[in-house]
Amino acid sequence: MFSARFNNPNTLSRHIFHEQKFPLSATLPYQSPLVFSRHFNVSPWGRSPQYMITDLVPQKKKFCITSLPSTRQARIPLYSTIITNNILTIPMINFKLSDIDLLITLFLLCPSHTSPEEAETKAEVEVITSGTESSNMSTPSPIIQHSGLNTTFTGCRHHISSSENEIWQFRGIKYANIPGRFKQSSLNTSFEKQTDSTRYGPKCPQPPQTARLEDTLIGLPASIASHQPDTFSEFQCLNLNITTPTGAKAGDDLPVLVYVHGGGGFSGSNSDWWCDGGSIVKRSVEIGKPIITVAINYRLSVFGYMASDELARLNGPDNAANFGPRDVHTALTWLSQNITPFGGSPTNITASGESHGSVLIHTLLHCHPPAPISRAILQSQFLNTPIFTTPLTLSSYSPLYHATKTALNITTLSQLETVPYQDLLTAYTTSNPRNGLGHTPVIDEIFLPSNFSDKYTFTGPLIIGTTGNESTVISSVASNFPLLTPKPSTSNLLTTLSSSLSSLSSLNNNQNEKLTPILSTYTLASSTTPSQTSATLLSLIEDLAWYHAADSFATHARTKGIKVHEYSFEQPQPFGGVFKGVPTHSLDLAYLFGHPEIFDGMVDELGEREKERTMQRRMQDSWIRFVGGEGWSDGLGGGGGDEDRDGDREGSGKQVVRRFGPAGEVVDEDKETFLKQWRRKDKWMTIVDGLSVEEQEVFLGVCIGHLVGLLGNAPPSAVI
């Protein structure tokens, strides 16, 4: 006889019972018929059978567990039960191994209403086996004894945990010290004997925002897309969150996925919901390929990206630039030295990032010293893109440094290092001519050399990719610029393009020969209306700054012997807001890191919720397998799948792109076909073939400036 007796029947238990011998029956408390009148899912070892409670007779406290097969065959009653004295007894003589998970789910569902006092009481379970004495049994607590750091980390059970798949999270672990403003961070190895890792750490200071850009793009309701309070600290913000399967320990050597958030280098935090590793870690356990995830903070805005010749002269060359990018390197170094007690492998670390985070990961491929990583994932932005991410030199950054001092009415570095951080942040933001374009790494000849583009210090496998409508981030940012009345004309745009390109050459002042095929391809003429022009410019900027950039990067990396896997996320945004129905910039994060419950609020027409959850699982599975060292095609589950580990179709020599969506499908497509059908390659090649890199930068700059004039919608006094 096997029974589980809860000392507090009203408290939710998340205990998993592992018995080598088959029990004959099990008991658990019964509280309310409402609890059992709902569908619930069970996912033992990656499978997803469904069950529901039927034939409920509340007065007699009786019901039947019934299977819900995926086909339309009749529902099959499995086990009848009866409740006596608020105890549910389930005969288990005929239970199959997978049905243990059904029992665990019932344990999870039973207590549904708790008082505040009861909620604070930890559930205790006594397991009674015939012929033995009573003993306490529970899952391990999220505690890591770290001998290397001489501390004990106490974490928390992640809210995504289920009874059969518990996830641990250790939050706010300080990985680095900041010795002073405009000084490089150093590894933190000093901890108290007991380290509370149940709360998120402080965020790095950043300009105030009324709404997060990612929330606007992804479109989740505010009730779901919640954020931690803005608690900022200039010198205590370099912390990280580690998410692990329950019980992960030294010697497990689990692959580690480190995520670096985006936000243009001026916003973001590892506590944002799209940085949470709970969902993908839980999925990794379900498919039998467990991983660990880490989300990090790094310094932002003026604190992470200020640079100048004066800093180099007064603070030394090592403290002249790249404070934020080098924080990321420091975090990875800390993990390579300290992840083992959490169950991670110090030699199997994948660095990943989206948008500006991707730019920082791209920087790590060229930096000195080499980053301690095995693989890298770059999503939706790349280093050295004209206008957007071209690295600056110390000299080119110096004017902003001096303008910031002028805005503060100060003259010396010592004054700049001691002004209140809020004042410094405001002065820097209002003085920055690139405001809205995002920050870039700086060529300092220490961390990032001037010949970086042709020198890779990392040559491991890569995933790189984009979404189907990256320009949504441009339209969102542009709308925050001041409203112009009247709107600039397309004729003015064409005149400015011609004169700006002509100014680059003393030999050829007539640029019509170069512009004509581009304007013809993108159907831009003096008669084009402002609304048509804005749509065209968004496509043009997207083509050059994202789609051509991704293709160019992948091609160049392959020439260096790097294995490249490419993807495209085309699934339409299903949630709401102005971008509903569009595969926006950042949307792939919702599928990689979002809780499956984010899809609960959708209008469930034709099984749309399950289609989105299936897409989420398939995208997570691709990432998990890559992090674990498997080929891109392993476990694709349809729509291609003969791709080898170099991103080529086996035996054909053709490169492929893995396309997620737009109708829930996952397909490996021939790359050239994909670029023409999904990425307008024939169009953007007219720009690439017709303009030099310098001309492309000027061309893009003029187009962006005109677009801002068309889309700006803020009051004239507003500053983004």
C-alpha positions as CSV (number, residue, x, y, z in Angstrom):
1,M,0.0,0.0,0.0
2,F,1.3,3.5,-0.9
3,S,-0.3,6.6,0.4
4,A,0.5,10.3,0.4
5,R,-0.8,12.2,3.4
6,F,-0.6,16.0,3.4
7,N,0.0,17.6,6.8
8,N,-1.7,20.7,5.4
9,P,-4.4,19.6,2.9
10,N,-5.1,23.1,1.6
11,T,-1.5,23.9,0.7
12,L,-0.4,23.2,-2.9
13,S,2.1,20.4,-3.1
14,R,4.7,20.2,-5.9
15,H,6.3,17.0,-4.8
16,I,7.2,14.2,-7.2
17,F,7.1,10.6,-6.0
18,H,9.7,8.2,-7.4
19,E,9.0,4.6,-6.4
20,Q,10.8,1.6,-7.8
21,K,8.0,-0.7,-6.7
22,F,4.6,-0.2,-8.1
23,P,2.1,1.1,-5.5
24,L,-1.4,-0.4,-5.3
25,S,-3.3,2.7,-4.4
26,A,-2.8,6.4,-3.6
27,T,-4.7,8.9,-1.5
28,L,-4.8,12.7,-1.5
29,P,-7.1,15.3,-0.1
30,Y,-10.2,16.3,-2.0
31,Q,-11.5,19.9,-1.7
32,S,-13.9,21.1,-4.3
33,P,-15.7,19.7,-7.3
34,L,-14.8,22.9,-9.2
35,V,-11.2,21.8,-9.2
36,F,-11.9,18.6,-11.1
37,S,-14.3,20.1,-13.6
38,R,-11.5,21.4,-15.8
39,H,-9.2,20.0,-18.5
40,F,-5.6,19.4,-17.6
41,N,-2.5,18.3,-19.4
42,V,0.0,15.7,-18.4
43,S,3.4,15.6,-20.2
44,P,5.4,12.6,-19.0
45,W,8.8,12.5,-20.7
46,G,7.8,14.9,-23.5
47,R,4.5,13.2,-24.4
48,S,1.3,15.1,-23.9
49,P,-1.7,12.8,-23.2
50,Q,-4.8,14.7,-22.0
51,Y,-7.3,13.7,-19.4
52,M,-10.3,15.3,-17.9
53,I,-12.6,14.6,-15.0
54,T,-16.0,13.3,-16.0
55,D,-19.1,11.8,-14.4
56,L,-18.6,14.2,-11.4
57,V,-21.2,13.7,-8.7
58,P,-20.4,16.3,-6.1
59,Q,-23.0,15.1,-3.6
60,K,-21.5,11.7,-3.6
61,K,-17.9,13.0,-4.1
62,K,-17.4,10.6,-7.0
63,F,-15.9,11.1,-10.4
64,C,-14.1,9.3,-13.2
65,I,-10.8,10.0,-14.9
66,T,-11.3,10.0,-18.6
67,S,-8.7,10.2,-21.4
68,L,-9.0,12.7,-24.2
69,P,-7.4,11.1,-27.3
70,S,-6.1,13.4,-30.0
71,T,-8.4,11.7,-32.5
72,R,-12.2,11.8,-32.4
73,Q,-12.6,8.3,-31.0
74,A,-14.7,7.8,-28.0
75,R,-13.4,9.0,-24.6
76,I,-12.2,6.1,-22.5
77,P,-12.9,5.9,-18.8
78,L,-9.7,4.9,-17.0
79,Y,-10.2,5.0,-13.3
80,S,-13.2,5.5,-11.1
81,T,-12.7,6.9,-7.7
82,I,-14.6,7.9,-4.6
83,I,-13.9,10.4,-1.9
84,T,-14.5,9.6,1.7
85,N,-13.8,12.0,4.6
86,N,-12.2,14.4,2.1
87,I,-9.6,11.8,1.0
88,L,-9.4,10.8,-2.6
89,T,-8.3,7.2,-3.2
90,I,-7.1,6.0,-6.6
91,P,-6.6,2.3,-7.2
92,M,-3.3,1.9,-8.9
93,I,-3.1,-1.8,-9.6
94,N,-3.5,-1.2,-13.4
95,F,-1.5,2.0,-13.6
96,K,1.0,2.2,-16.4
97,L,4.3,4.0,-15.8
98,S,3.1,7.2,-17.6
99,D,0.1,7.3,-15.3
100,I,2.3,8.3,-12.3
101,D,2.4,11.7,-13.9
102,L,-1.4,11.7,-14.0
103,L,-1.4,11.1,-10.2
104,I,1.2,13.9,-9.7
105,T,-1.1,16.3,-11.7
106,L,-4.0,15.4,-9.5
107,F,-1.9,16.2,-6.4
108,L,-1.2,19.6,-8.1
109,L,-4.8,20.4,-8.8
110,C,-6.5,19.4,-5.6
111,P,-5.8,22.3,-3.3
112,S,-7.0,25.4,-5.2
113,H,-7.9,27.9,-2.6
114,T,-5.7,28.8,0.3
115,S,-5.8,31.5,3.0
116,P,-2.8,33.8,3.4
117,E,-1.8,32.0,6.5
118,E,-2.0,28.6,4.8
119,A,-0.2,29.9,1.7
120,E,2.9,30.6,3.9
121,T,2.9,27.1,5.3
122,K,5.2,24.7,3.4
123,A,3.6,21.5,2.3
124,E,4.9,18.4,4.0
125,V,4.3,14.9,2.6
126,E,4.6,11.7,4.5
127,V,5.1,8.6,2.3
128,I,4.0,5.4,3.9
129,T,5.1,2.1,2.4
130,S,3.9,-1.2,3.7
131,G,6.3,-2.7,6.1
132,T,8.4,0.4,6.7
133,E,8.3,3.3,9.2
134,S,7.1,6.8,8.3
135,S,9.7,9.2,6.9
136,N,9.6,12.7,5.5
137,M,10.0,13.0,1.8
138,S,10.1,16.1,-0.4
139,T,11.9,17.5,-3.4
140,P,15.2,19.1,-2.7
141,S,15.2,22.8,-1.8
142,P,16.8,25.2,-4.3
143,I,20.0,25.5,-2.4
144,I,23.5,25.4,-3.9
145,Q,26.5,25.1,-1.6
146,H,29.3,26.8,-3.6
147,S,32.7,25.9,-2.2
148,G,34.5,27.9,-4.8
149,L,32.8,31.1,-3.6
150,N,32.5,30.0,0.0
151,T,28.8,30.7,0.1
152,T,25.4,29.0,0.0
153,F,23.0,30.3,-2.6
154,T,19.3,30.0,-1.7
155,G,17.0,30.3,-4.7
156,C,13.3,29.9,-5.4
157,R,11.0,27.5,-7.1
158,H,10.1,29.1,-10.4
159,H,6.3,29.7,-10.8
160,I,6.3,27.7,-14.1
161,S,7.1,24.5,-12.1
162,S,4.8,21.6,-12.1
163,S,4.7,18.7,-9.8
164,E,6.5,16.5,-12.3
165,N,8.9,19.1,-13.6
166,E,10.2,21.6,-11.0
167,I,12.4,24.5,-12.1
168,W,14.8,26.4,-9.8
169,Q,15.9,30.0,-10.2
170,F,18.7,31.9,-8.5
171,R,18.3,35.6,-8.9
172,G,20.3,38.7,-8.5
173,I,23.7,37.0,-8.1
174,K,26.4,39.8,-8.3
175,Y,29.0,38.7,-10.8
176,A,31.1,41.8,-11.0
177,N,32.2,44.8,-9.0
178,I,32.4,48.3,-10.5
179,P,35.3,50.2,-8.9
180,G,34.1,53.6,-10.2
181,R,32.3,55.4,-13.0
182,F,34.0,54.9,-16.3
183,K,36.1,52.0,-15.0
184,Q,36.0,48.4,-16.2
185,S,34.2,45.9,-14.0
186,S,36.1,43.0,-12.2
187,L,35.0,39.6,-11.2
188,N,33.1,39.4,-7.9
189,T,34.2,36.5,-5.7
190,S,33.3,37.9,-2.3
191,F,30.0,36.6,-0.9
192,E,28.5,36.3,2.5
193,K,28.2,32.8,4.0
194,Q,24.5,32.8,3.1
195,T,23.4,34.5,-0.2
196,D,19.7,35.2,-0.7
197,S,19.1,34.6,-4.4
198,T,15.3,34.7,-4.3
199,R,15.0,38.3,-5.5
200,Y,16.0,40.1,-8.6
201,G,18.9,42.4,-8.3
202,P,19.0,46.2,-9.1
203,K,18.7,47.3,-12.7
204,C,21.4,49.4,-14.4
205,P,20.5,53.1,-14.7
206,Q,18.7,54.0,-17.9
207,P,16.6,56.8,-19.3
208,P,13.0,56.8,-18.0
209,Q,10.4,55.2,-20.3
210,T,6.6,55.3,-20.3
211,A,6.5,51.9,-22.0
212,R,9.0,49.3,-23.1
213,L,9.6,49.0,-26.8
214,E,9.5,45.2,-26.7
215,D,6.1,45.3,-25.0
216,T,4.7,47.5,-27.8
217,L,6.1,45.2,-30.5
218,I,5.0,41.9,-28.9
219,G,1.6,43.2,-27.9
220,L,1.0,41.3,-24.7
221,P,-1.6,42.8,-22.3
222,A,-0.1,44.8,-19.5
223,S,-1.6,42.3,-17.0
224,I,0.6,39.6,-18.5
225,A,3.7,41.6,-19.6
226,S,4.5,42.7,-16.1
227,H,7.9,44.1,-15.1
228,Q,9.8,44.3,-11.9
229,P,9.9,47.7,-10.1
230,D,12.6,50.1,-11.4
231,T,15.2,49.8,-8.7
232,F,18.4,51.3,-10.1
233,S,22.0,51.1,-8.8
234,E,25.0,52.5,-10.7
235,F,27.5,50.3,-8.9
236,Q,25.5,47.2,-7.8
237,C,23.6,46.4,-11.0
238,L,25.9,43.8,-12.5
239,N,24.0,40.7,-11.5
240,L,22.7,37.6,-13.2
241,N,19.8,35.1,-12.9
242,I,20.5,31.4,-13.2
243,T,17.6,29.0,-14.0
244,T,18.1,25.2,-13.6
245,P,16.2,21.9,-13.5
246,T,15.5,20.9,-10.0
247,G,18.4,19.2,-8.2
248,A,21.0,20.2,-10.8
249,K,24.4,19.8,-9.2
250,A,28.1,19.7,-9.8
251,G,29.0,16.9,-12.2
252,D,25.8,17.2,-14.2
253,D,27.7,19.3,-16.8
254,L,24.5,20.6,-18.4
255,P,24.8,22.9,-21.4
256,V,24.4,26.6,-20.5
257,L,22.5,29.2,-22.5
258,V,23.4,32.8,-21.6
259,Y,21.0,35.5,-22.8
260,V,22.0,39.1,-23.3
261,H,19.0,41.5,-23.5
262,G,18.5,44.1,-26.2
263,G,17.2,47.6,-25.9
264,G,19.7,49.6,-28.0
265,G,22.2,49.8,-25.2
266,F,20.0,52.3,-23.4
267,S,17.3,50.1,-21.8
268,G,16.6,46.7,-20.5
269,S,17.1,44.3,-17.6
270,N,17.6,40.6,-16.9
271,S,14.3,40.7,-14.9
272,D,12.2,41.5,-18.0
273,W,9.8,38.7,-18.7
274,W,11.4,38.0,-22.1
275,C,14.7,37.2,-20.4
276,D,13.2,34.5,-18.1
277,G,14.7,31.1,-18.7
278,G,11.9,29.1,-16.9
279,S,9.9,28.1,-20.0
280,I,12.8,26.9,-22.1
281,V,14.5,25.1,-19.2
282,K,11.2,23.3,-18.4
283,R,10.9,22.3,-22.0
284,S,14.4,21.0,-22.1
285,V,13.6,18.7,-19.3
286,E,10.4,17.5,-21.0
287,I,12.3,16.4,-24.1
288,G,15.1,14.8,-22.1
289,K,17.8,17.3,-23.0
290,P,18.1,19.5,-19.9
291,I,19.9,22.8,-20.1
292,I,20.6,25.8,-17.7
293,T,19.9,29.4,-18.7
294,V,21.4,32.6,-17.4
295,A,20.2,36.2,-18.0
296,I,22.6,39.1,-17.3
297,N,22.7,42.8,-16.7
298,Y,25.3,45.0,-18.2
299,R,25.9,48.8,-18.0
300,L,23.7,51.0,-20.3
301,S,23.7,54.4,-21.9
302,V,26.5,56.8,-20.6
303,F,27.7,54.3,-18.0
304,G,28.2,51.5,-20.6
305,Y,29.1,53.4,-23.7
306,M,30.8,56.7,-22.9
307,A,34.2,56.9,-24.6
308,S,36.8,59.5,-25.4
309,D,40.5,60.3,-25.9
310,E,40.5,62.1,-22.6
311,L,39.3,59.0,-20.7
312,A,42.2,57.1,-22.3
313,R,44.7,59.8,-21.3
314,L,43.5,60.3,-17.7
315,N,42.1,56.8,-16.8
316,G,44.4,54.7,-19.0
317,P,43.6,53.0,-22.3
318,D,41.9,50.1,-20.6
319,N,39.3,52.5,-19.1
320,A,38.5,54.5,-22.2
321,A,35.5,52.7,-23.7
322,N,33.3,49.6,-24.0
323,F,32.2,49.3,-20.4
324,G,28.9,47.7,-21.3
325,P,30.3,45.2,-23.9
326,R,33.1,44.2,-21.5
327,D,30.6,43.6,-18.7
328,V,29.1,40.9,-20.9
329,H,32.6,39.4,-21.3
330,T,33.1,39.6,-17.5
331,A,29.8,37.8,-16.9
332,L,30.7,34.9,-19.2
333,T,34.1,34.6,-17.5
334,W,32.4,34.5,-14.1
335,L,30.1,31.8,-15.3
336,S,33.0,29.7,-16.8
337,Q,34.6,29.8,-13.4
338,N,31.5,29.4,-11.2
339,I,28.6,27.6,-13.0
340,T,29.7,24.1,-12.1
341,P,28.0,23.8,-8.6
342,F,24.7,24.9,-10.3
343,G,25.0,21.9,-12.6
344,G,26.4,23.7,-15.6
345,S,29.3,22.9,-17.8
346,P,32.0,25.5,-17.8
347,T,33.2,24.5,-21.3
348,N,29.7,24.2,-22.9
349,I,28.4,27.8,-22.8
350,T,26.3,29.3,-25.6
351,A,26.1,33.1,-25.6
352,S,22.9,34.5,-27.2
353,G,21.4,37.9,-27.7
354,E,18.6,39.7,-29.5
355,S,18.7,43.2,-31.2
356,H,21.5,45.2,-29.3
357,G,22.2,42.0,-27.3
358,S,23.0,40.3,-30.6
359,V,25.4,43.2,-31.5
360,L,27.2,42.5,-28.3
361,I,27.4,38.8,-29.0
362,H,28.7,39.6,-32.5
363,T,31.4,41.8,-30.9
364,L,32.4,38.8,-28.8
365,L,33.3,36.9,-31.9
366,H,36.1,39.4,-32.6
367,C,37.2,40.6,-29.1
368,H,40.3,40.2,-27.0
369,P,40.7,38.2,-25.0
370,P,38.4,35.6,-26.6
371,A,35.2,35.0,-24.8
372,P,34.8,31.6,-23.0
373,I,32.0,30.3,-25.1
374,S,31.3,27.3,-27.3
375,R,28.5,28.6,-29.5
376,A,26.7,31.8,-30.2
377,I,23.1,32.8,-31.2
378,L,22.5,36.2,-32.9
379,Q,18.9,37.4,-33.3
380,S,17.8,40.4,-35.3
381,Q,20.8,42.7,-35.4
382,F,24.5,42.5,-36.4
383,L,27.7,44.4,-36.0
384,N,29.0,46.8,-38.6
385,T,25.6,47.6,-40.2
386,P,25.8,51.0,-41.9
387,I,24.5,53.8,-39.6
388,F,23.1,51.4,-37.0
389,T,26.0,49.4,-35.6
390,T,29.2,50.6,-37.3
391,P,31.8,50.8,-34.4
392,L,33.0,54.2,-33.6
393,T,36.6,55.3,-32.7
394,L,37.6,57.0,-29.5
395,S,38.1,60.3,-31.5
396,S,34.7,60.1,-33.1
397,Y,33.1,59.6,-29.7
398,S,34.9,62.5,-28.0
399,P,32.5,65.2,-29.2
400,L,29.7,63.6,-27.3
401,Y,31.9,63.3,-24.3
402,H,32.6,67.0,-24.3
403,A,29.0,67.9,-25.2
404,T,27.9,66.0,-22.1
405,K,30.2,68.0,-19.9
406,T,29.0,71.2,-21.5
407,A,25.4,70.3,-20.8
408,L,26.3,69.8,-17.2
409,N,28.3,73.0,-17.1
410,I,31.4,71.3,-15.9
411,T,34.9,71.0,-17.4
412,T,36.8,68.1,-15.9
413,L,36.7,64.4,-15.8
414,S,36.7,64.3,-12.0
415,Q,33.5,66.4,-12.0
416,L,32.0,64.1,-14.6
417,E,32.7,61.1,-12.4
418,T,31.0,62.6,-9.4
419,V,27.8,64.3,-10.6
420,P,24.6,62.5,-9.6
421,Y,23.9,59.7,-12.1
422,Q,20.5,61.0,-12.9
423,D,21.9,64.3,-14.1
424,L,24.6,62.6,-16.1
425,L,22.1,60.4,-17.7
426,T,19.9,63.3,-18.8
427,A,22.8,65.4,-20.1
428,Y,24.2,62.5,-22.1
429,T,20.8,61.5,-23.6
430,T,19.9,65.0,-24.7
431,S,23.4,65.6,-26.1
432,N,23.6,62.3,-28.1
433,P,23.2,62.9,-31.9
434,R,22.5,59.1,-32.3
435,N,19.6,59.2,-29.9
436,G,17.1,56.6,-31.1
437,L,19.7,54.7,-33.2
438,G,21.2,52.7,-30.4
439,H,24.8,52.4,-29.1
440,T,27.7,50.8,-30.8
441,P,30.9,49.2,-29.5
442,V,34.1,51.4,-29.8
443,I,37.3,50.5,-31.6
444,D,39.8,50.9,-28.7
445,E,42.6,48.7,-30.0
446,I,42.3,46.7,-26.7
447,F,39.0,45.0,-26.6
448,L,38.0,45.6,-30.2
449,P,40.8,46.2,-32.8
450,S,40.4,48.3,-35.9
451,N,40.8,45.2,-38.1
452,F,38.1,43.3,-36.2
453,S,35.8,42.5,-39.2
454,D,38.3,40.1,-40.7
455,K,39.7,38.6,-37.5
456,Y,37.6,36.1,-35.6
457,T,38.7,35.1,-32.1
458,F,35.8,32.7,-31.9
459,T,35.0,30.1,-34.6
460,G,32.4,27.9,-33.0
461,P,28.9,27.2,-34.5
462,L,26.4,30.1,-34.9
463,I,22.7,30.6,-35.2
464,I,21.8,33.8,-36.9
465,G,18.4,35.1,-38.0
466,T,15.8,37.7,-38.4
467,T,12.0,38.2,-38.1
468,G,9.7,38.8,-41.0
469,N,9.1,42.5,-40.2
470,E,12.2,44.0,-38.5
471,S,11.3,47.5,-39.5
472,T,8.5,47.5,-36.9
473,V,11.2,48.7,-34.4
474,I,12.1,51.6,-36.7
475,S,8.5,52.7,-37.0
476,S,8.0,52.4,-33.2
477,V,11.1,54.5,-32.5
478,A,10.4,57.1,-35.2
479,S,6.9,57.7,-33.9
480,N,8.5,59.2,-30.7
481,F,10.1,62.0,-32.7
482,P,8.4,65.4,-33.0
483,L,5.4,65.8,-35.3
484,L,6.3,67.8,-38.4
485,T,3.7,69.8,-40.3
486,P,3.6,69.7,-43.2
487,K,5.1,66.3,-43.9
488,P,8.3,66.4,-46.0
489,S,7.7,65.6,-49.7
490,T,9.1,62.7,-51.6
491,S,10.5,65.2,-54.1
492,N,12.6,66.7,-51.3
493,L,13.8,63.2,-50.4
494,L,15.0,62.6,-53.9
495,T,16.8,65.9,-54.1
496,T,18.5,65.3,-50.8
497,L,19.6,61.8,-51.8
498,S,21.2,63.1,-55.0
499,S,23.0,66.0,-53.4
500,S,24.2,64.0,-50.4
501,L,25.7,61.3,-52.6
502,S,27.2,63.8,-55.0
503,S,29.1,65.4,-52.1
504,L,31.1,62.2,-51.6
505,S,32.7,62.4,-55.0
506,S,34.6,65.3,-56.6
507,L,34.8,63.3,-59.8
508,N,31.1,62.6,-60.4
509,N,28.6,65.2,-59.1
510,N,25.7,63.6,-60.9
511,Q,24.5,60.5,-58.9
512,N,21.3,59.9,-61.0
513,E,23.0,57.0,-62.7
514,K,23.4,55.2,-59.4
515,L,20.1,56.3,-57.9
516,T,17.8,55.6,-60.9
517,P,17.8,51.8,-60.7
518,I,17.3,51.9,-56.9
519,L,14.4,54.3,-57.1
520,S,12.8,52.4,-59.9
521,T,13.1,49.1,-58.1
522,Y,11.5,50.5,-54.9
523,T,9.0,52.6,-56.9
524,L,10.0,56.0,-55.4
525,A,9.2,59.0,-57.5
526,S,8.3,62.7,-56.9
527,S,4.7,61.8,-57.2
528,T,4.8,59.1,-54.5
529,T,2.5,60.1,-51.6
530,P,4.0,60.5,-48.1
531,S,2.2,57.4,-46.8
532,Q,3.5,55.3,-49.7
533,T,7.0,56.7,-49.2
534,S,7.0,55.8,-45.5
535,A,6.1,52.2,-46.2
536,T,8.7,52.0,-49.0
537,L,11.4,53.5,-46.8
538,L,10.6,51.1,-44.0
539,S,11.1,48.2,-46.4
540,L,14.3,49.7,-47.9
541,I,15.9,50.3,-44.5
542,E,14.8,46.8,-43.3
543,D,16.4,45.3,-46.4
544,L,19.7,47.0,-46.1
545,A,20.1,47.1,-42.3
546,W,18.7,43.6,-41.5
547,Y,18.2,41.2,-44.4
548,H,21.3,42.1,-46.4
549,A,23.3,42.4,-43.2
550,A,22.3,38.9,-42.0
551,D,23.1,37.4,-45.4
552,S,26.5,39.2,-45.6
553,F,27.5,38.2,-42.1
554,A,26.5,34.5,-42.7
555,T,28.4,34.5,-46.0
556,H,31.5,36.0,-44.5
557,A,31.5,33.7,-41.4
558,R,31.4,30.7,-43.6
559,T,34.5,31.9,-45.5
560,K,36.3,31.7,-42.2
561,G,35.2,28.0,-41.7
562,I,32.4,28.8,-39.2
563,K,29.3,26.6,-39.1
564,V,26.3,28.8,-39.6
565,H,22.7,27.9,-39.1
566,E,20.2,30.5,-40.3
567,Y,16.5,31.0,-39.3
568,S,13.6,33.3,-40.0
569,F,10.7,33.9,-37.7
570,E,7.5,34.6,-39.8
571,Q,4.8,33.7,-37.4
572,P,2.3,36.7,-37.1
573,Q,2.0,38.4,-33.7
574,P,-1.2,36.8,-32.2
575,F,-1.7,39.0,-29.1
576,G,-2.9,42.5,-29.9
577,G,-1.9,46.1,-30.2
578,V,-0.9,48.0,-33.3
579,F,1.3,45.2,-34.6
580,K,-1.1,42.3,-34.3
581,G,-0.8,40.0,-37.3
582,V,2.8,41.1,-38.0
583,P,6.0,39.1,-37.3
584,T,7.6,41.9,-35.4
585,H,11.1,42.6,-34.2
586,S,11.5,40.9,-30.8
587,L,8.5,38.6,-31.3
588,D,10.6,35.5,-31.4
589,L,11.5,36.2,-27.7
590,A,7.9,35.5,-26.7
591,Y,8.1,32.0,-28.2
592,L,11.6,31.3,-26.8
593,F,11.2,32.6,-23.3
594,G,7.5,33.3,-22.7
595,H,5.4,31.2,-20.4
596,P,3.0,29.0,-22.4
597,E,0.1,30.8,-20.6
598,I,0.7,34.0,-22.6
599,F,-1.4,32.4,-25.3
600,D,-4.4,31.8,-23.0
601,G,-6.0,35.1,-23.8
602,M,-6.1,34.5,-27.6
603,V,-9.4,34.0,-29.3
604,D,-9.3,30.3,-29.8
605,E,-10.6,30.0,-33.4
606,L,-9.7,26.7,-35.1
607,G,-7.3,25.7,-32.3
608,E,-5.1,28.8,-32.6
609,R,-3.8,28.6,-29.0
610,E,-2.5,25.1,-29.4
611,K,-1.0,26.1,-32.8
612,E,1.0,28.9,-31.1
613,R,2.1,26.6,-28.3
614,T,3.2,24.0,-30.8
615,M,5.3,26.7,-32.5
616,Q,6.8,27.7,-29.2
617,R,7.8,24.1,-28.5
618,R,9.3,23.6,-31.9
619,M,11.3,26.8,-31.7
620,Q,12.5,26.0,-28.2
621,D,13.5,22.5,-29.3
622,S,15.7,23.9,-32.1
623,W,17.5,26.2,-29.6
624,I,17.8,23.4,-27.0
625,R,19.3,21.0,-29.4
626,F,21.8,23.6,-30.7
627,V,22.9,24.5,-27.2
628,G,23.4,20.8,-26.5
629,G,25.7,20.5,-29.5
630,E,23.3,18.7,-32.0
631,G,22.8,19.5,-35.6
632,W,20.3,22.1,-36.7
633,S,18.0,19.6,-38.3
634,D,17.9,17.0,-35.5
635,G,14.4,16.6,-34.3
636,L,12.9,19.0,-36.7
637,G,9.8,16.9,-37.0
638,G,8.8,17.6,-40.6
639,G,9.1,20.2,-43.3
640,G,12.6,19.2,-44.4
641,G,15.2,18.0,-42.0
642,D,17.9,16.6,-44.2
643,E,20.2,19.5,-43.2
644,D,23.6,18.6,-41.9
645,R,25.5,20.5,-39.1
646,D,27.0,23.1,-41.5
647,G,23.6,24.5,-42.4
648,D,23.7,22.7,-45.8
649,R,21.4,20.1,-47.2
650,E,23.2,16.8,-47.0
651,G,24.8,15.9,-50.2
652,S,23.5,18.9,-52.1
653,G,25.9,21.7,-51.0
654,K,22.9,24.1,-50.8
655,Q,22.5,26.3,-47.8
656,V,19.2,26.3,-46.0
657,V,17.2,28.7,-43.8
658,R,14.9,27.3,-41.1
659,R,11.6,29.2,-41.4
660,F,9.2,29.3,-38.4
661,G,5.8,30.2,-39.7
662,P,3.7,32.0,-40.9
663,A,1.0,29.3,-40.5
664,G,2.6,27.3,-37.7
665,E,4.9,25.3,-40.0
666,V,8.6,24.8,-39.5
667,V,10.4,24.3,-42.8
668,D,14.0,24.1,-43.9
669,E,14.2,26.0,-47.3
670,D,16.9,26.5,-49.9
671,K,18.5,29.7,-48.9
672,E,18.5,31.4,-52.3
673,T,14.8,30.6,-52.8
674,F,14.1,31.9,-49.4
675,L,15.9,35.2,-49.9
676,K,14.0,35.9,-53.1
677,Q,10.6,34.9,-51.8
678,W,10.8,36.2,-48.3
679,R,13.5,38.7,-48.2
680,R,13.3,40.8,-51.4
681,K,16.9,40.0,-52.3
682,D,16.4,41.1,-55.9
683,K,15.5,44.6,-54.6
684,W,18.2,45.2,-52.1
685,M,20.9,43.9,-54.4
686,T,20.3,47.0,-56.5
687,I,21.6,49.1,-53.6
688,V,24.4,46.7,-52.7
689,D,25.6,46.5,-56.3
690,G,25.1,50.2,-57.0
691,L,26.5,52.0,-54.0
692,S,29.8,51.7,-52.1
693,V,29.7,51.0,-48.3
694,E,30.3,54.7,-47.7
695,E,27.5,55.6,-50.1
696,Q,25.2,53.1,-48.5
697,E,25.7,54.8,-45.1
698,V,24.8,58.2,-46.5
699,F,21.9,56.8,-48.4
700,L,20.5,55.1,-45.3
701,G,21.1,58.2,-43.2
702,V,19.0,60.4,-45.6
703,C,16.3,57.8,-45.8
704,I,16.1,57.4,-42.0
705,G,16.0,61.2,-41.5
706,H,13.1,61.6,-44.0
707,L,11.2,58.7,-42.4
708,V,11.4,60.2,-39.0
709,G,9.9,63.4,-40.5
710,L,7.1,61.3,-41.9
711,L,6.3,59.2,-38.9
712,G,7.1,61.5,-36.0
713,N,4.0,61.9,-33.9
714,A,5.2,63.4,-30.6
715,P,4.7,67.0,-29.5
716,P,7.4,69.2,-30.8
717,S,9.0,69.6,-27.4
718,A,9.2,65.8,-26.8
719,V,12.6,64.1,-26.6
720,I,12.9,60.4,-27.1
